[in-house]
Amino acid sequence: MGNIPACHSIGELIATLRKDAGITLRALAQGICSHTNLTKIEAGVIKAHMHYVVPLLERLGRDPELYCNFFLNRDDFESNDLRDEIERDIYDAKYEDAATKLKNLKKYKSYGSKANLFFVKRMELSLYASAHDISHDEMVNRSIEVMQTAWPDYNENEIYRQPLSFDEVAVVSRIAYHCMEAGKLKRASAIYEALIINYKDRCVDEEYLAGSYASDIVNLSACYGRMESRIEAMRVIEEGLLFCKTHNRFVDQFLLLANKGFNLNKRGESDLSLAHYALCFYAASLFNGGHETRAVRIAKQRAFELHKTHFTF
């Protein structure tokens, strides 16, 4: 786990990891706590509460569960469960359930500021998007507003070197996605590229952000494909396929196969394209339990358009 020395407290651990990463107190504390409080946490003067420790370790590219155990009081335990349930409900499109639980989550005092408030804002944006027919451009602007609650001077040109928590990564990825869907492909690809550089430079625990890394690789390859940058698209796809195989990212793996099929077809390699689409859908049926995601539906539509004589969905 990063080859760090044994530490006697969470504060000492954070200080050791921060110095090892070459991150300043101010940069690490931004949007989580004051740099004065972080100084006191590292020195053991004040208690390092889990609501500070989790995003701090995430920004350091570490999986909090691997480095320290937390004593959860009742409020911590209940609120953590609510967070997990809200994210699952939104993923499963159970928006009314998620909205009710989010309302209850906001009653906890610790969710009124800093990193926890950022989570609330991120979930509120997801719920707003589910209830309103809004443009991709508006989603970009609203996502940037959420990002600015943690980083008032948020700058896309600095993404590659900013320490980011898991929630912050999710919002930046959303900005890139909606830029891509709005047709702003150069901007989207630049954001995805910066995120990928960020992961490679910052994440000591590879498994920690594996999901975000893999999904961003999928979207970056899609950006290049739409830009007709076939060489770059294929390079990113092969890099992504290797990563997914070694990190058990099956869902992202078969989406990369679909992207590869698309680019092969555009290069005039129709037979190879057809084989990759077929493999994509076969893998999806095996590893996704028959559950068809939106991304797979899009891949099927694309496959049908390219290979009408072979696919009948």
C-alpha positions as CSV (number, residue, x, y, z in Angstrom):
1,M,0.0,0.0,0.0
2,G,2.3,2.7,-1.2
3,N,5.3,1.4,0.7
4,I,4.7,3.8,3.6
5,P,6.1,3.6,7.1
6,A,3.9,2.6,10.0
7,C,2.0,5.5,11.6
8,H,0.6,5.9,15.0
9,S,-2.4,8.0,14.2
10,I,-4.6,9.0,11.2
11,G,-3.2,12.5,11.3
12,E,0.3,11.2,11.0
13,L,-0.8,8.9,8.2
14,I,-2.3,11.8,6.2
15,A,0.8,14.0,6.7
16,T,3.0,11.1,5.5
17,L,0.9,10.4,2.4
18,R,0.5,14.1,1.6
19,K,4.2,14.8,1.7
20,D,4.9,11.7,-0.3
21,A,2.5,12.9,-3.0
22,G,4.0,16.4,-2.9
23,I,0.6,18.1,-2.2
24,T,0.4,21.3,-0.2
25,L,-1.8,21.7,2.9
26,R,-4.0,24.2,1.1
27,A,-4.5,22.1,-2.0
28,L,-5.4,19.0,-0.1
29,A,-7.8,20.8,2.3
30,Q,-9.6,22.9,-0.4
31,G,-13.3,22.3,0.0
32,I,-12.9,19.8,2.8
33,C,-11.7,21.7,5.8
34,S,-9.5,24.8,6.5
35,H,-5.8,24.3,6.0
36,T,-5.4,25.3,9.7
37,N,-7.6,22.4,10.7
38,L,-5.7,20.1,8.5
39,T,-2.5,21.2,10.2
40,K,-4.1,20.4,13.6
41,I,-5.3,17.0,12.3
42,E,-1.9,16.0,11.1
43,A,-0.4,17.1,14.4
44,G,-3.0,15.2,16.4
45,V,-4.3,18.3,18.1
46,I,-7.9,17.7,17.0
47,K,-9.8,14.6,16.1
48,A,-9.6,13.5,12.5
49,H,-13.3,12.9,11.8
50,M,-14.2,10.4,9.1
51,H,-16.0,13.0,7.1
52,Y,-12.7,14.7,6.7
53,V,-10.5,11.7,6.4
54,V,-12.4,9.9,3.6
55,P,-12.2,12.7,1.0
56,L,-8.6,13.6,2.1
57,L,-7.4,10.0,1.5
58,E,-9.4,9.9,-1.8
59,R,-7.6,13.0,-3.0
60,L,-4.4,11.3,-2.2
61,G,-5.3,8.4,-4.5
62,R,-5.9,6.0,-1.6
63,D,-8.8,3.7,-0.7
64,P,-9.8,4.8,2.8
65,E,-10.9,1.3,3.9
66,L,-7.4,0.0,3.3
67,Y,-5.6,2.5,5.6
68,C,-7.7,3.0,8.7
69,N,-10.7,1.8,10.6
70,F,-13.4,4.2,11.7
71,F,-15.4,4.1,14.9
72,L,-18.9,5.0,13.6
73,N,-21.4,6.6,15.9
74,R,-25.0,6.1,15.2
75,D,-25.4,9.1,12.9
76,D,-22.3,8.2,10.9
77,F,-23.5,4.6,10.4
78,E,-27.0,5.7,9.4
79,S,-25.9,8.5,7.1
80,N,-23.3,6.2,5.4
81,D,-26.0,3.6,4.7
82,L,-28.2,6.4,3.3
83,R,-25.5,7.6,0.9
84,D,-25.1,4.1,-0.5
85,E,-28.8,3.6,-0.9
86,I,-29.2,6.9,-2.7
87,E,-26.5,6.1,-5.2
88,R,-28.0,2.7,-5.8
89,D,-31.5,4.1,-6.2
90,I,-30.3,6.7,-8.8
91,Y,-28.4,4.0,-10.7
92,D,-31.6,1.9,-10.8
93,A,-33.7,5.0,-11.8
94,K,-35.7,4.8,-8.5
95,Y,-35.7,8.6,-8.4
96,E,-38.6,9.1,-5.9
97,D,-37.0,6.8,-3.4
98,A,-33.6,8.6,-3.9
99,A,-35.2,12.0,-3.4
100,T,-36.9,10.9,-0.1
101,K,-33.7,9.4,1.2
102,L,-31.6,12.5,0.2
103,K,-34.1,14.7,2.1
104,N,-33.5,12.6,5.2
105,L,-29.7,12.6,4.6
106,K,-29.7,16.4,4.7
107,K,-31.1,16.4,8.2
108,Y,-27.7,15.2,9.5
109,K,-25.6,18.1,10.7
110,S,-22.4,16.9,9.0
111,Y,-24.1,17.1,5.6
112,G,-24.5,20.8,5.7
113,S,-21.0,21.8,4.6
114,K,-17.8,20.9,2.8
115,A,-17.2,17.4,1.3
116,N,-20.5,16.0,2.5
117,L,-22.4,18.9,1.1
118,F,-20.6,18.3,-2.2
119,F,-22.1,14.8,-2.2
120,V,-25.6,16.2,-1.6
121,K,-25.1,18.7,-4.5
122,R,-24.0,15.9,-6.8
123,M,-27.1,13.8,-6.0
124,E,-29.4,16.8,-6.3
125,L,-28.1,17.4,-9.8
126,S,-28.7,13.8,-10.8
127,L,-32.3,14.1,-9.5
128,Y,-32.8,17.4,-11.2
129,A,-31.6,16.0,-14.5
130,S,-34.0,13.0,-14.1
131,A,-37.0,15.3,-13.6
132,H,-36.3,18.0,-16.3
133,D,-35.7,18.0,-20.0
134,I,-32.5,20.0,-20.0
135,S,-29.8,20.4,-22.6
136,H,-26.3,18.9,-22.4
137,D,-24.9,22.5,-22.3
138,E,-27.0,23.3,-19.2
139,M,-25.9,20.1,-17.6
140,V,-22.3,21.2,-18.2
141,N,-22.9,24.5,-16.6
142,R,-24.7,23.1,-13.6
143,S,-22.0,20.5,-13.1
144,I,-19.4,23.2,-13.1
145,E,-21.4,25.1,-10.5
146,V,-21.3,21.9,-8.3
147,M,-17.6,21.6,-8.8
148,Q,-17.1,25.2,-7.8
149,T,-18.6,24.5,-4.3
150,A,-15.3,22.5,-3.7
151,W,-13.0,24.4,-6.1
152,P,-14.1,28.0,-6.4
153,D,-11.3,28.6,-9.0
154,Y,-12.1,25.3,-10.9
155,N,-10.1,25.3,-14.1
156,E,-10.3,22.5,-16.7
157,N,-6.7,23.1,-17.7
158,E,-5.6,22.1,-14.2
159,I,-7.6,18.8,-13.9
160,Y,-4.6,16.6,-14.7
161,R,-2.8,17.7,-11.5
162,Q,-5.6,18.5,-9.0
163,P,-6.1,16.1,-6.1
164,L,-9.7,14.9,-6.5
165,S,-12.0,12.9,-4.3
166,F,-14.3,10.2,-5.7
167,D,-17.3,12.6,-5.8
168,E,-15.2,15.2,-7.5
169,V,-14.0,12.7,-10.2
170,A,-17.7,11.8,-10.8
171,V,-18.6,15.4,-11.4
172,V,-15.7,16.1,-13.7
173,S,-16.5,13.0,-15.7
174,R,-20.1,14.2,-16.0
175,I,-18.9,17.5,-17.4
176,A,-16.8,15.6,-20.0
177,Y,-19.7,13.3,-20.9
178,H,-22.2,16.2,-21.5
179,C,-19.6,18.1,-23.5
180,M,-19.2,15.0,-25.7
181,E,-23.0,14.6,-26.1
182,A,-23.3,18.3,-27.0
183,G,-20.8,17.7,-29.8
184,K,-17.9,19.5,-28.1
185,L,-15.6,16.6,-28.8
186,K,-12.2,18.4,-28.4
187,R,-13.2,19.8,-25.0
188,A,-14.6,16.5,-23.9
189,S,-11.5,14.5,-25.0
190,A,-9.2,17.0,-23.3
191,I,-11.1,16.6,-20.0
192,Y,-11.0,12.8,-20.3
193,E,-7.3,12.8,-21.2
194,A,-6.6,15.0,-18.1
195,L,-8.5,12.7,-15.9
196,I,-6.7,9.7,-17.1
197,I,-3.3,11.4,-16.5
198,N,-4.6,12.3,-13.1
199,Y,-5.4,8.7,-12.3
200,K,-2.1,7.4,-13.5
201,D,-0.1,10.0,-11.5
202,R,-2.1,10.0,-8.4
203,C,-3.7,6.7,-7.6
204,V,-1.4,4.5,-5.6
205,D,-4.2,1.9,-5.0
206,E,-5.0,0.9,-8.5
207,E,-8.3,-0.7,-7.7
208,Y,-9.6,2.4,-5.9
209,L,-10.6,4.4,-9.0
210,A,-10.6,1.5,-11.4
211,G,-14.3,2.0,-12.3
212,S,-13.9,5.7,-13.1
213,Y,-10.7,5.1,-15.1
214,A,-12.3,2.4,-17.2
215,S,-15.5,4.3,-17.9
216,D,-13.5,7.4,-18.9
217,I,-11.4,5.2,-21.2
218,V,-14.6,4.0,-22.9
219,N,-15.8,7.6,-23.4
220,L,-12.5,8.9,-24.5
221,S,-12.4,6.2,-27.2
222,A,-15.9,7.2,-28.2
223,C,-14.8,10.8,-28.5
224,Y,-11.9,9.9,-30.8
225,G,-14.2,7.7,-32.9
226,R,-16.7,10.5,-33.4
227,M,-13.8,12.8,-34.3
228,E,-12.6,10.1,-36.9
229,S,-9.3,9.8,-35.1
230,R,-9.1,6.1,-35.7
231,I,-5.5,5.6,-34.7
232,E,-6.0,7.4,-31.4
233,A,-9.3,5.6,-30.8
234,M,-7.7,2.2,-31.3
235,R,-4.8,3.0,-29.1
236,V,-7.0,4.0,-26.3
237,I,-9.3,1.0,-26.8
238,E,-6.4,-1.5,-26.6
239,E,-5.1,0.3,-23.5
240,G,-8.5,0.1,-22.0
241,L,-9.1,-3.6,-22.8
242,L,-5.8,-4.5,-21.1
243,F,-6.7,-2.5,-18.0
244,C,-10.2,-4.1,-17.9
245,K,-8.9,-7.6,-18.2
246,T,-6.5,-7.1,-15.3
247,H,-9.0,-5.3,-13.1
248,N,-12.2,-7.4,-13.7
249,R,-14.0,-4.5,-15.4
250,F,-16.3,-6.7,-17.5
251,V,-19.0,-4.1,-18.3
252,D,-16.4,-1.6,-19.6
253,Q,-14.6,-4.3,-21.4
254,F,-17.6,-5.2,-23.7
255,L,-18.4,-1.5,-24.3
256,L,-14.8,-1.1,-25.5
257,L,-15.3,-4.1,-27.8
258,A,-18.3,-2.3,-29.3
259,N,-16.2,0.9,-29.8
260,K,-13.6,-1.3,-31.5
261,G,-16.2,-2.8,-33.7
262,F,-17.4,0.7,-34.7
263,N,-13.9,1.9,-35.6
264,L,-13.0,-1.3,-37.5
265,N,-16.1,-0.8,-39.6
266,K,-15.2,2.8,-40.4
267,R,-11.7,1.5,-41.4
268,G,-13.4,-0.8,-43.9
269,E,-12.8,-4.0,-41.8
270,S,-16.4,-5.1,-41.8
271,D,-15.9,-8.8,-40.9
272,L,-13.7,-7.9,-37.9
273,S,-16.2,-5.3,-36.9
274,L,-19.1,-7.8,-36.9
275,A,-17.1,-10.2,-34.8
276,H,-16.3,-7.6,-32.1
277,Y,-20.0,-6.5,-31.9
278,A,-21.1,-10.2,-31.6
279,L,-18.5,-10.7,-28.8
280,C,-19.7,-7.5,-27.1
281,F,-23.3,-8.7,-26.9
282,Y,-22.3,-12.3,-25.9
283,A,-20.1,-11.0,-23.1
284,A,-22.9,-8.6,-22.0
285,S,-25.4,-11.4,-21.7
286,L,-23.0,-13.5,-19.7
287,F,-21.7,-10.9,-17.2
288,N,-24.7,-8.6,-16.9
289,G,-27.2,-11.1,-15.9
290,G,-29.5,-10.2,-18.9
291,H,-29.7,-6.6,-17.7
292,E,-29.4,-4.3,-20.6
293,T,-27.8,-1.0,-19.8
294,R,-28.4,2.2,-21.8
295,A,-24.8,1.9,-23.2
296,V,-25.5,-1.6,-24.5
297,R,-28.7,-0.5,-26.1
298,I,-26.8,2.3,-28.0
299,A,-24.2,-0.2,-29.0
300,K,-26.9,-2.5,-30.4
301,Q,-28.5,0.3,-32.4
302,R,-25.1,1.2,-33.9
303,A,-24.4,-2.5,-34.7
304,F,-27.8,-2.7,-36.5
305,E,-27.1,0.4,-38.5
306,L,-23.7,-1.0,-39.6
307,H,-24.6,-4.6,-40.0
308,K,-28.3,-4.7,-40.9
309,T,-28.1,-8.1,-42.6
310,H,-26.6,-9.8,-39.5
311,F,-28.4,-8.4,-36.5
312,T,-32.1,-8.5,-35.9
313,F,-32.8,-7.0,-32.4
